[in-house]
Amino acid sequence: MTSHPDYWNRFYEDETRPGWDMDRATPLVAEVLDLALPLGLRPGSELVVPGCGYGHDAVELESRGFSVTGLDFAPLAIQGAMHRYGDRVRWSQADWFNTHLGPWDGVFDHTCFVAMDPARRSAYVEVCAEHLRPGGLWLVAAFHDVQGRPAPPHEIPMLEMRRLAEARFEVLHLAEAQQSHPRRAGREYLLVARRH
Ligand SMILES: C[S@@+](CC[C@H](N)C(=O)[O-])C[C@H]1O[C@@H](n2cnc3c(N)ncnc32)[C@H](O)[C@@H]1O
């Protein structure tokens, strides 16, 4: 049950460093900011990283001048983030669907949307919109190719992503990622969308 924290916590228990963890921020933080800053995202804005895992992306965003909340519902993810990075960002052990923190100016979404059960995608888009201030940005890295793996992450075609996002957002950018980690090169794309 990928919608339950126990499912994810087990990976952190079993492997200390789960397969998806790259021990550093994704290079897509820089690529996304290059897109979002000209669209009005200002340093100092409040960002949230749902499904932050060990918190590398959250801390990278903080080091680039944002006020960041790293959120994950797996207790061992948040413990690992605090162990690595202390209180450089605000950490929250919470379910993205239920948190009462926020609203935020931006959601940086790297390997959280794609971790969802596809049946929850519409609800997930709704929740992202609800957690954003009007005009806020949803910044997403998603996979269009997971090399046939059945478990999360799940792939989602760009056209389907556009359809889902347009329920609550104006799509400003949707294109192949250029700066993926080498292990993911050619399989990721970026969405930048503004809340209506
Ligand atoms: C594939 S991992 C990616 C972690 C991190 N973003 C990274 O790239 O290292 C997905 C993360 O999302 C978290 N997650 C999944 N569903 C969640 C939810 N509803 N609320 C909060 N966190 C969630 C899991 O606990 C897990 O840490």
The ligand as an ORCA input file, in Angstrom:
! r2SCAN-3c Opt
* xyz 0 1
  C      10.612      7.667     -4.072
  S      10.761      8.418     -2.529
  C      11.646      9.916     -2.968
  C      12.291     10.640     -1.807
  C      13.061     11.894     -2.193
  N      12.212     12.842     -2.913
  C      14.267     11.562     -3.010
  O      14.263     11.800     -4.231
  O      15.242     11.058     -2.435
  C       9.116      8.997     -2.233
  C       8.954      9.638     -0.864
  O       7.626     10.167     -0.793
  C       7.135      9.923      0.508
  N       5.650      9.957      0.406
  C       4.860      9.167     -0.357
  N       3.568      9.500     -0.192
  C       3.550     10.534      0.694
  C       2.507     11.301      1.281
  N       1.206     11.070      0.991
  N       2.835     12.278      2.148
  C       4.142     12.526      2.460
  N       5.175     11.815      1.962
  C       4.882     10.831      1.070
  C       7.722      8.575      0.907
  O       7.730      8.383      2.291
  C       9.116      8.659      0.298
  O      10.052      9.167      1.214
*
